[in-house]
């Protein structure tokens, strides 16, 4: 299925709803706009297999541009608007993007990211600012009919590597028609009952892989997407009741925030329309999930996957109550647990999680990382550790080494450490995650100041601003601690595990 089909059969059906703006876009309008923008992509010289980059908020441009790229056979690279200009510029270069489209509100970031990319064509969606032209004004002159050479495109999204440098996950382009089913349409319809009757609440930033892919999947299936510009726990409940939401996706942090609402607020809203509440992105504490099941009913569904989509596991409420803590059985690919010597391990033994028989991918411009993510059988991993039980249910027992997951966002400490040690008052730095009741984890930096510099609140504020300017707010440590010396091996290697265990134990004792 495809929005173009629904534009023919049910043109007035809402495809997109923005409650805070009073905006409703039907399938006929979405299809016509995506056609105009597809023509403009061709007018800019983009052909099948080329890359167009998006720097968007959560506005309608996300959907118009995504469907224009999809029907033009392009790779679409959605870039986080929380990154620094340097990170955005890196992704633009690495992806080989030929065009950047940015929301008007992100003009300053777009301009800063492209200042050293004079050959990159760059436009704002509805405005003009310096070298950034008005994209919609150009597209409005194009026909609303389909381009003559429609073919199916795909996304090319970036997932941080173990050193923090973003890496592009490049899948193959589909060979079939633009309306062919996808792994997510199969999963959405078979596991979650998604259909043209679906009313889906999108709660998260659309530059993340899962929110973007699920919202587009709902529109493929003919459902309506209700958009939040940013998550608010009570507002989510209001929208569920007001729009009779049937499906939604969340991260565990959202659950925590909703559960912390006063009882009278939680009980004020009718959530009985919900058929499937889907969560992923980070491990969900067992007690949090039990509380959500008690509140919402047996409609919670969890899945485990990565941007690479080399495999997916899934679990429903009934299964989870029998297997608390599990992230389910494979629904895409086959789960394999591999030991340190490369051997496949039996049920109950812990090792690295691989998937066989899943979709193929590569890390763009990085054959070494691509090779490291595959074993000699061609099975693929995203680096997580776990085990399967005798029934094939997967349990995660560890994450990629020292990776921090805060509010469903992956953060890698090495990149932050590399920035901090360039500050003139910092001699050494160690960054890792510590438990946080709301965000799952928060970023902590342990700093060894240079001799004669006091490790105090003033220095913490200075380092916080220093990091934010270079890496953006998401990667900036929330807490700083100071020590006279950090533990290092004679070789100079930082013994971060020692610090990590110490602070984790202290947090456990304090809890």
Helices and strands as residue ranges (DSSP letters): H 3-9, E 14-18, E 23-26, H 27-43, E 51-55, H 61-70, E 75-78, H 85-95, E 99-102, G 104-106, H 107-114, E 121-124, E 133-134, H 135-139, E 154-160, E 166-171, H 183-192, E 199-202, H 209-220, E 224-227, H 233-243, E 247-251, H 252-259, H 263-266, E 276-280, H 286-296, E 300-304, E 312-315, H 317-322, E 329-332, E 334-338, E 351-356, E 361-363, H 367-372, E 385-388, E 394-398, E 404-406, E 409-411, H 413-420, E 426-436, E 440-449, H 457-471, E 479-482, H 496-510
